[in-house]
């Protein structure tokens, strides 16, 4: 039973990582180079903007590093 849960957990982790990478890749192609992407808000006002590389790829890379 524990082995099945381990395999199921790995499968869900892989599917989640694939979804994050797919969405980042899709957004990467749509956002023009040089655009600063909003990543944090205070109410309805943008508080922080970063370059598109950081905004789109930091989370999937950190998730991959954490899972390995």
N, C-alpha and C positions, 0 to 999 in steps of 0.2 A: 504494500500500500504506500509506503514512504517513497519507494522508487517511482511509482506512478505519479505521485505529487511532484517529485523532483523534475520529471520529464515534462509534466504539464506546466510547471513554473518556468522552465527553460523555454518552452514553446511560446508562452505568453510574453516573456521578455523579448524573444526574437521578433515576434509580431509587433510589439510596441516599438522596438527600435527601428524596424522596417517602416512602420508608419511615420515615425518622426523624420527619418531620412527622406522618405518619399515626399512628405509635405515641405521639408526644407528645400529639396531639389526643385520642386514645382515652383515654390516662391522665389528661389534664386533666379530662375529663368524669367520671371515676370517683373522683378524689381530692377530698374536700371542701375548700372554701375555708378558709384559715387553717392547714391541715395543713403541718407541717414534714417534708419528705421526706428520708430518709437517702441520702447520696451517697458516703460514705466509711466504710470499716470497718477496724478493727484486730482481726484474727482474727474472732471472732463478735460483737464489740461494735461498735455504731455509734459512729463517731468524729466525724462531721460531719453536721448536718442543715441544710437551707436551705428557703426558701419554695418552693412548687410552681412558681411562674413561673420562677425561676432553675433549678430542678432539671430542668424539662421542656423549656424553650425556648432555653437558652443554646447548647447544642451545635448544634441545627439552624440557629440564626441565625449562629453563627460559621462553620459549614460553608458557608452561603450567601454570607457576606461573603468568605470565602477563595476560593470558586470564581468569583466575579464579578470 
